Amino acid sequence: MSEWKRVKLKELIKEVNERNKGEKVKRVLSVTNSRGFVNQEEYFEGTVHSANISNYKIVRKNQFAYNPSRVNVGSIDILKDYEYGALSPMYIVFEVDTTKILPDYFKYYFQTNRFFENVKNNTQGSVRNSLSFKALADFNYLLPPIEEQEEIIKILDNINKIINLNEDKLLEIHNWRMYIEKNIFLNGIKKESNQQTEIGKVPVTWKISKLNEITEYVDYRGKTPKKVDKGIVLVTAKNIKKGYIDYEISKEYIEEQNYDNVMSRGKVRIGDVLITTEAPCGNVAQVDNENIALAQRVIKYRGKDNIILNEYLKYYMLGSNFQSRLNRLATGGTAQGIKGSVLHQMLIAYPLIEEQKEIIKVLKFYDELEKIFNKKIIYYKQLKKALMQKLLTGKVRVKI
């Protein structure tokens, strides 16, 4: 097998400065860190570029472009969806020498740890951490033979196809779940007729009550307890997501001997429903571990026996009807919040316990499906990342 060569990127890439004279190219693009190339008018829902785009740069299919001050967060991509487009003059456009390196192979370089390490080492201390084309061109690069590039492209592209298929399936399941949920809270599990109420249409046989009438609650807002390096896990508003508690995103603790004092208003039970009142406002999850303490900006609800089930309450509070009403009642500027006194008075629509159980069963089924596909997507993304670190460095060679 042919050996890989150590080269500078300047041997493989060339900057392109084609200007949009006469504004012959009308489509204006941007390069984002999440979706790569996007059509500005579609992505930003309107025109955000200059009225005169004659000085904009033209980027053509299979050429690359990046934002010099945002390349460190991944704002770099290869143009694939359009034959050409116009980019703000701040972007750097370049192309590869296709006799030495294939564009579809080179694009994977920008997803590797090595690339981001090089960016970090070449932007620290510069103006706005900007990466010039000259600095990029001076990066060291390990270049495989064209034939090996082609095989690596096939492997990584196939994994991308699997990821995309699973993401499409996940979106389909999510959309169907939202449709089912909307209809359940409109017509019930039995598809009965509905009636117009002050919170919108609800099934005719359902009851409507204030939240504090059908639950017991504890408001944990107030002084932040003293935090320590280890002890009892402190669940804050940051940990509570839409439907689950994320223990990894923020790890804070309180002393074990301080637990009774912090939770003197009422300790948690598995199944209790938590809602955040600020930063963020309206995230809802259920307690899945009794050995936790709750921080400020969190209120805990527990459904009263034979009236409302905790899991039903969670689904209802996550639903579009409750969330839209909550948003209308929230106050504040950038960080919106809701007062406990207002939240407790919010109305909840609910059927008899047996129907609540059926609703839980249906929505839980779709939640489990979403979890399965999320796990598959995470697995294949991790597999792709691991393979890239080996295939793009020559640690693992492919047969031609």
C-alpha positions, 0 to 999 in steps of 0.5 A, spaced: 500 500 500 502 507 498 504 511 504 501 517 506 505 524 506 506 529 511 504 536 507 502 543 509 495 545 507 498 550 502 500 544 497 492 542 497 488 548 497 487 555 494 484 561 496 478 563 491 476 571 491 471 571 485 466 577 486 459 578 485 460 583 479 453 586 477 450 582 482 449 576 477 448 571 483 442 573 487 442 567 492 445 569 498 448 564 503 451 563 510 455 558 513 452 556 520 456 551 525 449 547 526 447 546 519 453 548 514 451 552 508 444 555 509 440 560 504 439 566 508 432 568 506 430 561 508 434 560 515 433 567 517 426 568 515 427 574 511 433 578 508 439 580 513 444 581 507 446 588 504 442 591 499 448 591 494 451 585 494 456 586 488 462 586 493 460 579 495 464 573 494 461 567 489 462 560 492 461 554 487 459 547 488 465 543 492 468 549 494 469 551 501 468 557 505 468 559 513 467 564 517 474 566 520 471 569 527 467 562 528 471 557 525 473 555 532 465 553 533 465 549 526 462 555 521 466 551 515 463 547 510 463 545 503 457 547 498 453 541 496 446 543 495 447 549 490 451 550 484 453 557 486 451 562 491 454 569 494 457 570 501 459 576 505 466 579 504 468 577 511 468 569 509 474 566 506 472 561 500 477 556 498 478 550 493 482 543 493 487 541 488 482 535 486 488 531 483 491 530 490 485 530 495 478 529 494 473 535 496 468 529 499 474 526 503 477 533 505 470 535 508 471 530 514 477 533 516 473 539 519 470 534 524 476 532 527 479 533 534 486 535 530 483 540 526 480 544 532 486 543 536 490 546 530 484 552 530 485 553 537 493 553 537 492 558 531 487 563 533 489 564 541 490 572 542 489 574 535 483 579 533 476 576 535 480 569 535 480 570 527 483 564 523 486 567 516 487 563 510 494 564 511 494 560 518 489 555 515 494 553 509 500 552 514 496 547 518 500 540 517 496 535 514 497 527 513 495 526 506 493 519 503 493 516 496 486 518 492 484 511 492 484 510 499 481 517 500 475 514 495 474 508 500 474 512 506 469 516 503 464 510 502 465 508 509 463 515 512 458 516 507 454 510 509 454 511 516 452 518 514 446 515 511 444 511 517 444 517 521 440 521 516 435 515 516 434 514 523 434 522 524 428 522 519 425 516 522 425 520 529 422 526 526 417 522 523 415 519 530 416 525 534 411 529 529 406 523 529 406 523 537 405 531 537 399 529 533 396 524 537 398 528 544 394 534 541 388 529 539 388 526 546 387 532 550 382 535 545 377 529 544 380 524 549 382 517 548 375 515 546 375 520 541 369 523 544 366 530 543 369 536 546 366 543 549 369 550 548 372 552 555 376 558 558 382 554 556 380 552 549 376 545 547 377 539 552 373 533 552 366 534 554 366 529 560 373 531 563 374 536 569 378 542 569 381 544 576 386 549 579 393 546 579 393 547 587 386 544 588 388 537 585 396 537 587 400 538 593 406 542 592 412 545 595 416 551 592 423 550 593 425 557 591 429 562 596 436 562 598 441 557 595 443 552 599 451 552 601 454 547 595 460 542 596 464 538 592 461 531 594 454 529 597 447 529 596 446 531 588 442 538 588 438 538 582 437 545 579 433 548 574 439 547 569 438 539 570 430 539 568 429 538 561 423 537 557 421 530 560 427 528 564 432 530 569 439 531 566 444 529 571 450 530 567 449 538 565 450 541 571 453 537 577 452 540 584 452 537 591 450 539 598 452 536 605 449 530 607 448 533 614 444 539 611 439 535 607 434 535 612 434 543 613 434 544 605 428 539 604 425 541 610 419 544 606 418 537 603 422 531 601 421 528 594 418 521 592 419 518 585 414 520 581 413 527 583 413 532 578 418 538 577 417 544 573 422 550 573 419 557 574 425 561 571 432 560 567 429 556 563 421 557 565 416 551 564 421 545 563 417 539 566 420 532 569 419 527 574 423 525 580 427 518 578 431 518 584 429 520 592 436 521 594 436 528 591 435 535 593 432 541 590 434 548 588 431 555 587 427 556 581 423 549 582 416 547 584 414 540 586 407 537 585 404 531 587 397 529 584 392 527 590 390 520 590 384 518 585 384 525 582 390 525 578 396 521 576 403 524 577 405 521 570 399 524 567 400 531 570 407 531 567 404 529 560 399 535 560 404 540 563 409 538 557 403 539 552 402 545 547 396 547 551 399 548 558 405 551 555 402 556 551 398 559 557 404 558 561 408 563 556 403 568 556 403 568 563 410 569 564 414 575 565 420 578 565 425 580 559 431 575 557 430 571 562 422 570 563 419 567 569 412 565 572 410 567 580 408 561 584 402 564 586 400 564 578 402 557 577 398 554 582 392 557 579 393 555 572 387 550 570 388 543 568 384 538 564 383 531 566 379 525 565 378 519 570 384 515 573 382 509 568 383 514 562 389 517 565 392 510 565 390 509 558 393 516 555 399 515 559 400 508 556 399 511 549 404 517 550 409 513 553 409 508 547 412 514 543 416 516 548 420 509 548 420 509 541 424 516 541 429 514 546 430 508 541 432 512 535 435 517 539 440 512 542 441 509 535 443 516 532 448 517 538 451 510 537 452 511 530 455 518 531 460 516 536 462 510 531 463 515 526 467 520 530 471 514 533 472 511 525 474 518 523 480 519 528 483 512 526 481 512 518 483 520 517 490 519 521 492 512 518 492 508 524 487 504 521 488 503 513 483 500 508 484 495 503 483 498 496 
